[in-house]
Amino acid sequence: MRAHHLSVGETRVIAAHTALSRSDRERISLYLGILVFLLAFGDPGGGLINIPIGFFLKNKLHLTARELADFRLIAAIPVYLSFVFGFIRDTWNPFGMRDRGFMLLFGASTSALYVFFAFTPVSFGTLLIANVLLTTSFLFLASAQTGLISTIGQQHAISGQLSAVWNVFSSIPNTAALLLGGSLSAMLESENSERAARILFLGGATVMGLVAAYSALRPKSVFGKLQKERIGAVEPANDIRRLLRHWPIYPALLIWTLWSFAPGSETPLQYYLQNTLRGGDATWGQWNAIIEISYVPTFLVFRLLCRKLPLKTLLFWGTVLAIPQMMPLIFVHSASTALISAVVMGLMGGVATAAYLDLIIRSCPAGLQGTMLMTSSALSVIVSRLGDVLGTTLYQHYGGFTVCVIAVTGVYALILPVLMLIPKDLIVTADGQKLVDLAKS
């Protein structure tokens, strides 16, 4: 293991990875998979909480569509600033436990907030405050999760395998939320407002309590071989300059932005399925659940291929396969065939999604993994909202849903030339393969 000589506040640059046995890789994957799974379920902006809250605001508190949209816009303000939480993760070491310290502190605080609001009178204002505070506390947990995964992926050269694990273990809760969210909301309809909110928030408190308890685990296979990337005093200004001067982050973030933009894949698609193809509210939830779970097989395929093929190859062919991802919707004429198309679309996009996340992990500057990953999260949310606005405008004024499909396809096609901007030494290796090994061969 080699590191550059350091001045105060600088971070180590890991030049080689520690070889892992297959059993160690599997233990790491399981540990991180469980963490991703728990956080996906307890996320106040997603998981099993978000959909019932949306129905709750609409059906119990009788919000108009505009009021509900305003609620979601304001509640997501902390998400737009996700990079701040990532930077705090990279520069703060709570209890001397690093990411486990964040899990302990903010798992407990998020759980406590859930309990507090479970017994607070329900109103638009209290629910809005609850969402903002819960999201703020939760983002520290998300920063720890993303930073830990990225650090392990970089140091052990298993970024591709961990990208697949991350995607698989987050897809399962997301699918469950889409399938069960409406049913849970219907169950809560039989309860009064106070009791319904209490059930939701106490469920979130339980999950976050489990996250805090999970921080007590310190498996040697996960933490025993990690190298310290930061020594000396923290110098935020130097860290920010180092991040901004780190060229590899720019192609990675640009690709992630284009992949997330997707004009027409949200509101216009919902209206197309319900108004044109005559699907009901359940159809929209089913469509999203099907495409979400249909990504999983190709995530698993990527996990196998990433140890055999260089990331460069997976990025190219994953993008080629993903460019026409929306095209199957042009050929459907009923809600039932649209559900079938969701399977095809999910399978077309899985390799690209995993490859782009792998690229982001590889692109992180040492010691600033949390900042980079949380920046990508913020970008994803912001540009997806902008893409939805553009797609809705195209849908309403320029020829219906077909023009949205063309727009998404065109945006995805722009990813191909961006691939040429990626530093070659970043993507020439497969998982577990050192660049020095290639030079010798």
C-alpha positions in Angstrom: 0.0 0.0 0.0 1.5 3.4 -1.0 0.4 6.9 -0.3 1.7 10.3 -1.4 3.5 12.4 1.2 1.0 14.7 2.9 0.8 18.2 4.3 -1.6 19.2 7.0 -5.2 18.5 6.1 -4.5 16.5 2.9 -5.9 13.1 2.4 -4.3 9.8 1.4 -4.4 8.7 -2.2 -4.7 5.0 -2.2 -2.6 3.6 -5.0 -3.4 -0.1 -4.6 -6.2 -2.1 -3.1 -6.2 -4.8 -0.5 -7.0 -8.2 -2.1 -10.2 -9.7 -0.7 -11.3 -13.3 -0.5 -14.7 -14.3 -2.0 -16.1 -14.8 1.5 -15.0 -11.3 2.5 -16.6 -9.8 -0.6 -19.8 -11.6 0.2 -19.8 -10.5 3.9 -19.2 -6.9 2.8 -22.0 -7.1 0.3 -24.4 -8.5 2.9 -23.5 -6.0 5.5 -23.9 -3.0 3.1 -27.0 -4.6 1.5 -28.8 -4.7 4.9 -27.9 -1.1 5.6 -29.2 0.0 2.2 -32.3 -2.0 2.7 -33.1 -0.5 6.1 -32.4 3.1 5.0 -34.6 2.6 1.9 -37.5 1.5 4.0 -37.1 4.3 6.6 -36.5 7.2 4.2 -39.1 9.9 4.9 -39.0 10.9 1.3 -39.5 7.3 0.0 -39.8 3.8 1.4 -43.2 2.9 2.9 -43.6 6.4 4.3 -43.8 8.7 1.3 -46.7 7.2 -0.7 -49.1 6.9 2.3 -48.2 10.4 3.4 -49.1 11.7 -0.1 -52.5 9.9 0.0 -52.9 11.1 3.6 -52.5 14.7 2.7 -54.9 14.4 -0.3 -57.6 12.3 1.3 -57.5 13.1 5.0 -56.4 16.8 4.9 -58.0 17.4 1.5 -55.1 19.2 -0.1 -55.5 20.3 -3.7 -53.0 19.1 -6.3 -51.2 22.5 -6.2 -51.0 22.4 -2.4 -49.6 18.8 -2.5 -47.0 19.8 -5.1 -46.0 22.8 -3.0 -45.7 20.5 0.0 -43.4 18.2 -1.8 -41.3 21.0 -3.2 -40.7 22.6 0.2 -40.2 19.2 2.0 -37.4 18.3 -0.5 -35.3 21.5 0.2 -32.8 19.5 2.3 -32.3 17.1 -0.6 -31.3 19.9 -2.9 -28.5 20.6 -0.5 -27.4 16.9 -0.1 -23.8 17.7 -1.0 -23.5 19.7 2.3 -24.4 16.6 4.3 -21.9 14.6 2.3 -19.2 17.2 3.0 -20.0 17.0 6.7 -19.6 13.2 6.6 -16.2 13.6 5.0 -14.9 16.1 7.5 -16.5 15.0 10.8 -15.9 11.9 12.9 -18.7 11.5 15.5 -17.7 9.5 18.6 -14.5 8.5 16.7 -16.6 5.9 14.9 -16.7 7.5 11.4 -19.7 6.2 9.4 -20.9 4.0 12.3 -21.0 7.1 14.4 -23.3 8.8 11.9 -25.5 5.6 12.0 -25.7 5.7 15.8 -26.2 9.4 16.2 -28.6 10.1 13.4 -30.4 6.7 13.5 -31.3 7.6 17.0 -32.2 11.2 16.3 -34.3 10.3 13.3 -36.1 7.6 15.3 -36.7 10.2 18.1 -38.1 12.7 15.6 -40.5 10.0 14.2 -41.7 9.3 17.8 -42.1 13.0 18.5 -44.2 13.7 15.5 -46.2 10.5 16.0 -47.8 12.2 19.0 -48.0 15.7 17.5 -51.4 17.0 16.3 -51.8 16.5 12.6 -51.9 19.5 10.3 -50.4 20.7 7.0 -47.8 22.7 9.0 -46.8 19.9 11.4 -46.4 17.4 8.6 -44.4 19.8 6.6 -42.1 20.6 9.5 -41.9 16.8 10.2 -40.8 16.0 6.7 -38.1 18.8 6.6 -36.6 17.8 9.9 -36.8 14.1 9.3 -35.2 14.5 5.8 -32.5 16.7 7.3 -31.6 14.1 9.9 -31.9 11.2 7.5 -29.5 12.8 5.0 -26.7 12.3 7.5 -27.4 8.6 7.4 -27.6 8.6 3.6 -24.2 10.4 3.5 -22.7 7.7 5.8 -24.1 4.9 3.7 -23.0 6.4 0.3 -19.6 7.4 1.7 -18.9 4.0 3.2 -19.9 2.1 0.1 -17.8 4.4 -2.1 -14.7 4.2 0.2 -14.9 0.4 0.4 -15.5 0.1 -3.4 -12.5 2.2 -4.2 -10.0 0.8 -1.7 -10.8 -2.8 -2.5 -11.5 -2.3 -6.2 -15.1 -3.7 -5.9 -17.0 -0.7 -7.0 -18.9 -2.6 -9.6 -20.0 -5.3 -7.2 -21.1 -2.8 -4.6 -23.0 -0.8 -7.2 -25.0 -3.9 -8.0 -25.6 -4.6 -4.3 -26.7 -1.0 -3.7 -29.1 -1.1 -6.6 -30.6 -4.5 -5.8 -31.1 -3.8 -2.1 -32.7 -0.4 -2.7 -35.0 -1.8 -5.5 -36.6 -4.3 -3.2 -38.0 -1.7 -0.7 -38.9 0.7 -3.5 -40.9 -2.1 -5.2 -42.6 -3.0 -1.9 -43.4 0.7 -1.3 -45.0 1.0 -4.8 -47.1 -2.2 -4.3 -48.0 -1.8 -0.6 -48.2 2.0 -0.4 -51.7 2.2 -1.8 -52.9 -0.7 0.3 -51.3 0.8 3.5 -53.0 4.1 2.7 -56.4 2.3 2.2 -55.9 0.7 5.6 -55.2 4.0 7.2 -58.4 5.4 5.7 -60.3 3.5 8.3 -58.4 5.3 11.1 -58.7 8.8 12.3 -56.1 11.3 11.2 -54.2 11.3 14.5 -54.0 7.5 14.7 -53.2 7.1 11.0 -50.2 9.5 11.3 -49.1 7.8 14.5 -49.0 4.4 12.8 -46.9 5.7 9.9 -44.4 7.6 12.1 -44.0 4.8 14.7 -43.2 2.5 11.8 -40.5 4.9 10.7 -39.1 5.1 14.2 -38.8 1.4 14.4 -36.8 1.2 11.2 -34.5 4.0 12.3 -34.0 2.4 15.7 -32.8 -0.7 13.9 -30.3 1.4 12.0 -28.9 2.9 15.2 -28.6 -0.7 16.7 -26.9 -1.8 13.5 -24.1 0.6 14.2 -23.0 -1.6 17.1 -21.8 -4.2 14.6 -18.3 -3.8 13.4 -17.5 -6.8 11.2 -13.8 -7.2 10.6 -14.4 -8.1 6.9 -16.0 -4.7 6.4 -13.9 -2.4 8.6 -10.8 -4.3 9.4 -8.9 -3.6 6.2 -10.0 0.0 5.5 -7.2 2.5 5.2 -7.5 5.9 6.8 -7.8 8.5 4.0 -7.6 11.6 6.1 -4.9 12.6 8.6 -4.1 16.0 10.1 -6.4 19.0 10.6 -9.6 19.4 8.5 -9.2 22.3 6.0 -12.6 22.7 4.2 -11.4 25.3 1.7 -8.6 23.0 0.5 -11.0 20.1 0.3 -13.4 22.1 -1.8 -10.6 23.3 -4.1 -9.4 19.7 -4.5 -12.9 18.5 -5.4 -13.4 21.2 -8.0 -10.0 20.5 -9.6 -10.7 16.7 -9.8 -11.5 16.3 -13.4 -12.9 12.7 -13.3 -16.0 13.9 -11.4 -17.3 16.1 -14.2 -17.9 13.4 -16.9 -19.4 11.1 -14.3 -21.8 13.8 -13.0 -22.7 14.9 -16.5 -23.6 11.3 -17.4 -25.6 10.9 -14.2 -27.4 14.2 -15.0 -28.4 13.1 -18.5 -29.5 9.7 -17.2 -31.7 11.4 -14.5 -33.2 14.1 -16.7 -35.5 11.9 -18.8 -38.2 14.4 -19.9 -41.6 12.8 -19.9 -40.9 9.7 -17.8 -43.0 10.9 -14.8 -46.1 13.1 -15.0 -46.6 12.7 -18.8 -46.2 9.0 -18.6 -48.7 8.8 -15.7 -51.2 10.8 -17.8 -50.5 8.7 -20.8 -51.1 5.4 -19.0 -54.3 6.7 -17.3 -55.9 9.0 -19.9 -54.8 7.5 -23.2 -54.4 3.8 -22.3 -57.3 3.9 -19.7 -55.4 2.5 -16.8 -56.5 3.2 -13.2 -54.5 4.6 -10.3 -53.4 1.0 -9.5 -51.9 0.7 -13.0 -49.5 3.6 -12.4 -48.3 2.0 -9.2 -48.0 -1.4 -10.8 -46.1 0.0 -13.8 -43.6 1.6 -11.5 -43.2 -1.5 -9.4 -42.7 -3.7 -12.4 -40.0 -1.5 -14.0 -38.3 -1.2 -10.6 -38.1 -4.9 -10.0 -37.2 -5.6 -13.7 -33.9 -3.8 -13.2 -32.8 -6.4 -10.6 -31.9 -9.2 -13.0 -29.6 -7.0 -15.0 -28.1 -5.6 -11.8 -27.2 -9.2 -11.0 -25.8 -9.7 -14.5 -23.7 -6.6 -14.1 -22.3 -8.0 -10.8 -21.1 -11.0 -12.7 -19.8 -9.1 -15.7 -18.0 -6.4 -13.8 -15.3 -8.9 -12.6 -14.7 -10.1 -16.1 -15.0 -7.0 -18.3 -13.5 -3.6 -18.0 -15.9 -0.8 -17.0 -15.3 0.9 -20.3 -17.0 -2.0 -22.1 -20.0 -2.1 -19.7 -20.5 1.6 -19.9 -20.6 1.6 -23.7 -22.8 -1.4 -24.3 -25.0 -0.5 -21.3 -25.6 2.9 -22.8 -26.3 1.5 -26.3 -28.9 -0.8 -24.8 -30.4 2.0 -22.6 -30.8 4.7 -25.3 -34.0 3.2 -26.8 -35.4 2.3 -23.3 -38.6 4.3 -23.7 -39.2 3.1 -27.3 -41.4 0.1 -26.3 -44.1 2.5 -25.1 -44.7 3.7 -28.6 -46.0 0.3 -29.6 -48.4 -0.3 -26.7 -52.1 0.2 -27.1 -53.5 -0.8 -23.7 -52.6 -0.6 -20.0 -51.9 -4.3 -19.9 -49.4 -4.2 -22.7 -47.8 -1.2 -21.1 -47.2 -3.3 -18.0 -45.4 -5.9 -20.2 -43.3 -3.1 -21.7 -42.2 -2.1 -18.2 -40.4 -5.5 -17.9 -38.5 -4.9 -21.2 -37.6 -1.3 -20.2 -36.3 -2.4 -16.8 -34.1 -5.0 -18.4 -32.8 -2.5 -20.9 -31.7 0.0 -18.3 -30.1 -2.1 -15.5 -26.6 -2.4 -16.8 -26.4 1.3 -17.6 -27.6 2.3 -14.2 -25.2 0.0 -12.4 -22.3 1.1 -14.6 -22.9 4.8 -14.1 -23.0 4.3 -10.3 -19.8 2.3 -10.6 -18.2 5.2 -12.5 -19.3 7.7 -9.9 -17.7 5.6 -7.1 -14.5 5.3 -9.1 -14.5 9.0 -9.8 -14.6 10.2 -6.1 -11.5 12.0 -4.9 -10.0 10.2 -1.8 -11.6 11.4 1.4 -14.5 13.2 -0.3 -16.6 10.2 -1.3 -19.6 11.4 0.7 -19.6 14.8 -0.9 -19.4 13.3 -4.4 -22.1 10.7 -3.9 -24.5 13.1 -2.2 -23.9 15.7 -5.0 -25.0 13.1 -7.5 -28.1 12.5 -5.4 -29.0 16.2 -5.3 -28.4 16.5 -9.1 -30.6 13.5 -9.7 -33.5 15.0 -7.8 -33.1 18.5 -9.3 -32.7 17.5 -12.9 -35.5 14.9 -12.7 -37.9 17.7 -11.5 -36.7 19.9 -14.4 -37.0 17.0 -16.8 -40.6 16.4 -15.6 -41.5 20.1 -16.2 -40.0 20.0 -19.7 -41.6 16.7 -20.5 -45.0 17.9 -19.3 -44.7 21.0 -21.6 -43.8 18.8 -24.5 -46.7 16.4 -23.7 -49.3 19.1 -23.5 -48.2 21.3 -26.4 -46.2 19.3 -28.9 -47.8 16.1 -29.9 -48.5 13.9 -26.9 -46.4 11.2 -25.5 -44.5 10.2 -28.6 -42.5 13.5 -28.5 -41.5 12.7 -24.9 -40.2 9.3 -26.0 -38.1 11.1 -28.7 -36.8 13.6 -26.2 -35.8 11.0 -23.7 -34.1 9.0 -26.4 -32.2 12.0 -27.7 -31.0 12.9 -24.2 -29.8 9.4 -23.5 -28.0 9.4 -26.9 -25.9 12.4 -25.6 -24.3 10.1 -23.1 -22.3 8.3 -25.7 -20.0 11.2 -26.6 -19.6 12.1 -22.9 -18.1 8.6 -22.4 -15.1 9.8 -24.4 -14.3 12.4 -21.8 -13.8 9.9 -19.0 -10.1 9.4 -18.1 -9.1 6.1 -19.6 -7.2 4.8 -16.6 -10.4 5.1 -14.6 -12.4 2.6 -16.6 -9.8 0.3 -18.3 -9.9 -2.2 -15.4 -12.5 -4.7 -14.3 -13.5 -5.1 -10.6 -10.6 -6.5 -8.6 -8.0 -5.7 -11.2 -5.2 -3.3 -10.6 -4.0 -0.9 -13.2 -0.4 -2.0 -12.4 -1.5 -5.6 -13.2 -2.4 -4.5 -16.7 0.9 -2.7 -17.2 2.8 -5.9 -16.3 0.7 -8.0 -18.7 
